[in-house]
Amino acid sequence: MKRKITRRVAVKGMGAAAVAAGTIGFPAILRAQDNVKIGFLTALTGLETILGETQLHCFQLAVDDINAAGGAGGRQLEYVVEDDQTTTKGAIDKARKLIFQDKVHAIVGMIASLERVAALSVTSPAKKLLIYTTYYEGGECDKYLVCTGQLPNQQIDPIVPWLTENMGKTVYVMGSDYIWPRASTDAVKAAFEAAGGKLVGADFFPFGTQDFGPAFQKVKSANPDIMWMMFAGADAITAVKQYRSFDMKPPLVYHGWDEAFLGAVTAQEQAGIVASQAYFQNIDTPANKEFVQRYAAKFGPDKPINAIGEATYAATWLYAKAVEKAGSTDDDKVIAAISQVEYEAPQGRVNISAENNHMLCNSFLARVTEQRNFEIVKGYGQIPPVVPGCKLG
C-alpha cells in the first residue's frame, strides 16, 4: 500500500458534514486545545494485510465523524498509525513506541491474537488502555483491555444449531496453527456436541502453507458433513482456492470470511460459504446505509467494509463517548466510564459489559451468493459476551 506507515496525523474537524445516527456533538466540557491522541496499531504488512487496510479506513472514518460532531468532550481526536507487520516483535515494539514516545492516551486496533497478546504485555503493566477490535477465541480478562469483536459465544454458538439442522451433524476443522483457531475449535466441538453433533477431525498448519492436498485427503477419508476453516489472512485465500480445486464435497463454513475476501477469489470458488459476523455491509438499516455511503465517498465505492473494520469504528466512538463521560483521558476514569455509554453502530446498538470489558455484539449468519456478495440468512440480535470467571465490574 502506498502510505507512510509511521506518521502523526492531526485531524481537526475534518470529515463529512453528515454523520450517522447517534453522532451528536459532544459538549465542550474539556479544553478543546488539549487533543485526544489515539495510537492505531495493526497489521498493514504481512499475513493480515488484506484485513488491516480496511480496519485502518474504518478507524479514520470514525475519527472524521467524531471530530465533525464536536470531538470527544469538546476535544478533537488525533492519531498515530503504526504497522506491527503481523508479528509479535512488531506489536511489542510499536506498542512501546506509541505509549512511551508518542504518549498516546489509548491504543486501538490489531487483528491476529498474537498481536493482541504481544501488545497487552506492554500496555497492561503500563496501565494504559488497549482496545482490541477483532473477534477472537475468548478468555481475556484484564482491566486495561477492552474488546469490541465477537467471542465464540457470540459468533460460533448461535449458528451451530442452524448448521446441524440444515447442513449436517459432523464437522472437520482446518486452520492456522495458533491460538485463535485452536481455542475456537474447542468452542466448535462443544457447540456441536451440545447440538447432538460431533467434531470428527482437526488439522492446523504453519503460516504460509501452500499445499493442503494431503490434508484434504484426510478430510475425504473422515467424510464429514461440514468443513469448517479458520485460516489467518492471506492463507484463507490459498485454502479456499485449493479446497475448490480438489473438488471437495462437504459445504464450507468459514466464520471469519468477510467482505475483504470477496474480491480475492472467484465467485465459483466461494459461492455457498457460510459465515458468521457481527456486521455485514448489506445490513438494511438507515445507520448502516449512511455509514456505507460516507465510507464510499471517502475511500471509493470499490473498497470493502467488514466486521473487523466496523468493530473498530464502533470502538472509536465508544472510546470518545467514554472520554466525554469521564471528563478526562485518565485511563482508570475512561475504563470506568466506557461501560456506561452506548452507541447506535452500523451493526446495531452496542455497549461494553462492565463485568468483562467485552462488547455486547450483534450476530448474523450469512452465505456467499453466486454474485460474490453476502446474503444474510439469520440475525440473532445483540448477544452478551461470556468470559468464564471474569468479574471486573
Rosetta blueprint (number, residue, H / E / L):
1 M L
2 K L
3 R L
4 K L
5 I L
6 T L
7 R E
8 R E
9 V E
10 A E
11 V L
12 K L
13 G L
14 M L
15 G L
16 A L
17 A L
18 A L
19 V L
20 A L
21 A L
22 G L
23 T L
24 I L
25 G L
26 F L
27 P L
28 A L
29 I L
30 L L
31 R L
32 A L
33 Q L
34 D L
35 N L
36 V E
37 K E
38 I E
39 G E
40 F E
41 L E
42 T E
43 A L
44 L L
45 T L
46 G L
47 L L
48 E L
49 T H
50 I H
51 L H
52 G H
53 E H
54 T H
55 Q H
56 L H
57 H H
58 C H
59 F H
60 Q H
61 L H
62 A H
63 V H
64 D H
65 D H
66 I H
67 N H
68 A H
69 A L
70 G L
71 G L
72 A E
73 G L
74 G L
75 R E
76 Q L
77 L E
78 E E
79 Y E
80 V E
81 V E
82 E E
83 D E
84 D L
85 Q L
86 T L
87 T L
88 T H
89 K H
90 G H
91 A H
92 I H
93 D H
94 K H
95 A H
96 R H
97 K H
98 L H
99 I H
100 F H
101 Q H
102 D L
103 K L
104 V L
105 H L
106 A E
107 I E
108 V E
109 G E
110 M L
111 I L
112 A L
113 S H
114 L H
115 E H
116 R H
117 V H
118 A H
119 A H
120 L H
121 S H
122 V H
123 T H
124 S L
125 P L
126 A L
127 K L
128 K L
129 L E
130 L E
131 I E
132 Y E
133 T L
134 T L
135 Y L
136 Y L
137 E L
138 G L
139 G L
140 E L
141 C L
142 D L
143 K L
144 Y L
145 L E
146 V E
147 C E
148 T L
149 G L
150 Q L
151 L L
152 P H
153 N H
154 Q H
155 Q H
156 I L
157 D L
158 P L
159 I L
160 V H
161 P H
162 W H
163 L H
164 T H
165 E H
166 N H
167 M L
168 G L
169 K L
170 T E
171 V E
172 Y E
173 V E
174 M E
175 G E
176 S E
177 D L
178 Y L
179 I H
180 W H
181 P H
182 R H
183 A H
184 S H
185 T H
186 D H
187 A H
188 V H
189 K H
190 A H
191 A H
192 F H
193 E H
194 A H
195 A L
196 G L
197 G L
198 K E
199 L E
200 V E
201 G E
202 A E
203 D E
204 F E
205 F E
206 P L
207 F L
208 G L
209 T L
210 Q L
211 D L
212 F L
213 G H
214 P H
215 A H
216 F H
217 Q H
218 K H
219 V H
220 K H
221 S H
222 A H
223 N L
224 P L
225 D L
226 I E
227 M E
228 W E
229 M E
230 M E
231 F L
232 A L
233 G L
234 A H
235 D H
236 A H
237 I H
238 T H
239 A H
240 V H
241 K H
242 Q H
243 Y H
244 R H
245 S H
246 F L
247 D L
248 M L
249 K L
250 P L
251 P L
252 L E
253 V E
254 Y L
255 H L
256 G L
257 W L
258 D L
259 E H
260 A H
261 F H
262 L H
263 G L
264 A L
265 V L
266 T L
267 A H
268 Q H
269 E H
270 Q H
271 A L
272 G L
273 I L
274 V E
275 A E
276 S E
277 Q E
278 A L
279 Y L
280 F L
281 Q L
282 N L
283 I L
284 D L
285 T L
286 P H
287 A H
288 N H
289 K H
290 E H
291 F H
292 V H
293 Q H
294 R H
295 Y H
296 A H
297 A H
298 K H
299 F H
300 G L
301 P L
302 D L
303 K L
304 P L
305 I L
306 N L
307 A H
308 I H
309 G H
310 E H
311 A H
312 T H
313 Y H
314 A H
315 A H
316 T H
317 W H
318 L H
319 Y H
320 A H
321 K H
322 A H
323 V H
324 E H
325 K H
326 A H
327 G L
328 S L
329 T L
330 D L
331 D H
332 D H
333 K H
334 V H
335 I H
336 A H
337 A H
338 I H
339 S L
340 Q L
341 V L
342 E E
343 Y E
344 E E
345 A E
346 P L
347 Q L
348 G E
349 R E
350 V E
351 N E
352 I E
353 S L
354 A L
355 E L
356 N L
357 N L
358 H E
359 M E
360 L L
361 C E
362 N E
363 S E
364 F E
365 L E
366 A E
367 R E
368 V E
369 T L
370 E L
371 Q L
372 R L
373 N L
374 F E
375 E E
376 I E
377 V E
378 K E
379 G E
380 Y E
381 G E
382 Q E
383 I E
384 P L
385 P L
386 V L
387 V L
388 P L
389 G L
390 C L
391 K L
392 L L
393 G L
